[in-house]
Amino acid sequence: MRIWLAAAPEELNEAKGYTSQLAHAAYRIGEDGTLLAKPLPSALRGGLMLVTGGGERLPEDTLCRELMRRCLQHGFSGIILDLDAQCGALIRKMERLARQYGRRLYVPEAYADASESATILICTALSGGSLQQRLEQAAARFGAARIALDLQRLAMDFPLPCPGGMGTPLSIDQLHQLMGGHAVYFSDGLCAHYFTHRQGGSTHFVLFDDADTLRRKMEMGQQLGISEGFVMFPETADILPQLFAAEQKERS
């Protein structure tokens, strides 16, 4: 599976030490539709352009042209539009422009209905259900060739009971502090590790990913014919040597 590492410009040098497959998290659309950009090296070529943000009313034609201009400027092979709500019209116009210039377009699953050909990002961080079933359903709906895995690194603490299904996100340091001395198990359905602990007189359930679970998720996707995935720097900084071990071996 081809794994892209999404990194901001200030993280670029460190990220390049692990992989050449980079998604550049340097762009954000402001509420007024202005494309804001962090500076990238002028000689930078290749990789993907990662765009976040968005607002209620965007100047779609102008913004689409500016997005493509920046894409062509750095020779990016595609654009990831990880946008806020109400951006369906922008995605439809951007899809046509991407086809015209031979660029790929990636959009979150929430915007799947706004696109006919864009690659759909499927998040693999689940707190319930079956990841295998979720990926099978997505492959049946979109086709495996149109799917890329959003390999978000899960680290969340859930109080029990948790009727709303929402837990508290944990930093990696917080996760390790809570984990100390507890038995850790693997959930086949969620494809994630978990453990329980007591806090404030109640039981808590912690779900988390590490290099092992993310690799298993990649393998699960590969078995279904999914050939791409994304991880984010810095949330995976401590496990990048394991995730990109094969590429680093090829380099050496």
N, C-alpha and C positions, 0 to 999 in steps of 0.2 A: 504494500500500500504506500502511495506517495503521501508523505506527511509534510504539511506546511507549518512553519513556526511563525506566528503573528507577533511582531515586535515593534515597539516605538523607535523613532530615530535614535534616542539616547541609549537604547538597548542594542543597537544594530551591531556594534563591534563584537559584543559578547555572543549574540545570537549567531553571527556568521562563523563562530568557532565550532558550532554544532552542525549546521546545515546551510546549504546554499538555497534551499527552498523556503523563501521568506515572503511573508505577507506584511507589507509595510503599513503599520497603524499610525499613519501620519496625517490623516484627513478627518475633518469633522464638518458637518453641515450645521450652521447656526440656525436659530429660530427664524431669522429673517431670510433664510435661503442662501446666505453667503457661504462659500466654501472656504473653510479655515484650514491652513496647512502648516505643519511643523517643517522646518527646513530639512531636506535630504541632500546628501552629496550630489553635486551637479553631474558627476560622472556615473551615478548609479543607473544601472539598466537591468531590467528583468524582474521577475517576481510578480507579486500581486499587489493591488492597491486596496487597502482596507479603509472603508468610509463608515463613520458612525454619525449619530445625531439625527437632525431633521426637525421640522416643525409642522404646524397645521397647514400653512399655505406656503408653497414653495414655487419660485419662478422656474417651472420645470424645463422649458426649452433652454433658457440661459444656463441653468445649472447643469443640465445634461451635457451641453457643449463644453462647459468648463471641466467637468469630470473627465470627459474623453480627451480633452487637450492635455490635462495632467497625466493621464494614462499613457498617451502617446509620447509625451515628453520624456518619460523615464523607460519607455519600452516595456511597460507592464503587460503581462499576457492576459490579465483579467482584472475585474473589479468585484470586490465583496461589498455589498450594500447592507450593512447591519444597522438598519434605520429604525427610528421610533415609529409610532402608529401614524396612520393616514398618509402613507407614502406610496400607495399602490399605483397611482397615475405616473409618478416619477419612474418607478420600476418598469412599467410598460414602455415608456418612451426610451429609457436607458437600454432596455433589451433590444429594441430595434437598432439603436445606435451601435451597440456592441456587435450585433450581427454584421452591420455594415462595415465595421473596421476589423472584423475577425478577432474580436476579444471575447473572452468568456465572462459571464456574469453569474455571481453567486448571491443567493438571497436566503434569509431565514425561512423556515417552514411556514411561519405565519403569513408570508407573502406568496405562497405557492400558487394561489388562485389568480394572482396578478401577473403570472408569467407562464409562457408556453414552452420555453426552452432553457431557462436559467437552471443552473445547478442548485439543488435545494439542500440547505444545511440542516441536518437532523441532529439534535442535541442528544448525547448519550448519557447525560447525568440524570438518572431517574431516582425517585424516592419510593416508587411503588410500581407494581406490574412486572412485566417481562421485557427486557431489552431485546431479546431475540424476536419476540412477537412484534415489538414496535418496529424493528428494522425490516422484518418480513412484510409488514403491512405497508411501510413506506416504499419498499422496493416494488410491491404489487401496484401501488398507486402511481408512482412516478417513473418506475424503471430504475434498476440499480445504477445504470450509467449516468443518471441525472442526480445522483445523491452523493454528498460528501458528509463525512462525520464531523460534527462539532464536538470535539473531545474535551469538553469542559471538565476541569478537575473538580470533582465533588468533594466537599468537606463540610458536613452539616450536622448539627446537634439537634435532635428532636426530643421534646419531652413526651413522656408516655402517660396517658393517652395523648394523641395529637390529631384531633378530629379535623383540623384545617389542613393538615398535611404539609405545613410550612415549618421549617426549623430555623435555627440560627446559624448563619454562615460562620465558619471558623477559618482563621489564618492557619498556616502550616505550623507555626509555633504553638498556637493554642491547641491544635489537634494533637501534637506530640505530647504536650503537657497532660491532656486528658487521657491519652492512651497509656501512659506509663503504668505498668503493672497489671493491665487488663488483658484478658484473653481476646484475641482478634480472630474473626471468622470470615468466611467468604460466602456471599450470596450469589448463587448461580443465576437466579432470576434477574437481579439488578446488575450483576457483573461488577460488584463493588465489595470492599471489605467493610466490616462493621464490628462494633463492640458496644457494651452497655456500661453505664456508670451511674452512681448515685450523686445527686446534687440537690441541696435544700430539702432533703427528705423525700425526693421523688426520683424515679428511674428515668434515665435518658438513654436514647439510642443514637449512636453516631455512625453515619455512613461516610466512607471516604474512598478516594482513588489514590493509587500510587502507580509506579511504572508498570507493575505487573498487571493491574486491572485495566489500564489504558491499552496495553499491548493485547490483552484478551479481547477488548472491544474492537480493536483493529482487526484481529483475526476473525472475529464474528462477522464483521462487515465484509472482509475479503471473501469469506465462504459464500456470501450472498451476491458477490460480484461488484461490491462497492470498492472503488480504487483510490479514493482520496480522503484525507482527514486533516483537521486543523487542531493544533495545540497553541496555547497562549503563553507568552513570556510576559511577566515573570512568575505566573502561578505554577509553572512547571520547571522553574529554574533548577531546583534541587534534583530533579530526575531526568533532565535532558541528556546526561551522559548515557543513561540506559535506553532512553527512547531513540536516540540517534547513534547507537553504538555501531550498527552496521555501516552507516555512512562514514563515520569517523574511521572505521577500519579500512574502508576503501580508499580514503584520502591518504592514510599512512601506508 
